[in-house]
């Protein structure tokens, strides 16, 4: 029987090889072209609970280098990573020349990310996305005060993120503190550290291209992640597949050209995830691995077309 175990030194070599691209400055990653380009990451949740070993193999097929691992209930690739062990996961990344760029950890909450920061650093990742805590659906002065208090609570966690070279992205989400356009702007203003910013989800905002574009311009460097995701007919009730897919760019009615123009204007060079939620959560957006990848690529072709028209 062949001994497939690897020692600590070999583990470090695997991690370094598998994540070198993710450690490069974003400006260098896109330096081979004078044209504005979107830097894609693959959200594992698009594939439901399909095997991590198979999902990693799809990353380059959607024009990406990086994967974003999601846990239950939306997926379970983050749990699969722990089940297979970090050494085997490093080997898997190296096999496919893929980097772990980020994880999405709504399950941990923004105040419970400290251990995840260490995992991200280990693999060379640089972003964790989570939600916000505080009064929900507030506006005006109440929202501003709530955001200020939230940023204060985040300080020790952001300091640790700075030490580990990781950014914490707070997604705007319905029924949360960071939900409205105003609350998003308040967070952008209050978050002094470059390691705390907004993971912008257009799905949860008014489907107004000009408003979204202006918000992107207002956020500037505080925009640390972008979901290419529109509301369509929603993701809370079961719909015919064609209607559910209207969350995808090019499927629904949202015109992404003004949005992409705004991203170009601010020189956005962080990750973009083509995204949607299926109903129920935890299933792939399409029936097969290949069909999921094809659907993501159809959205990517639409975004490419929009970029070409700018």
Helices and strands as residue ranges (DSSP letters): H 8-23, H 26-29, E 39-43, G 44-46, H 52-56, G 60-62, E 64-70, H 77-84, H 86-96, E 99-104, H 114-123, E 127-130, H 140-164, E 167-171, H 181-190, E 196-201, G 202-204, H 209-219, G 220-222, E 223-228, H 241-244, G 245-247, H 257-265, E 271-274, H 289-308
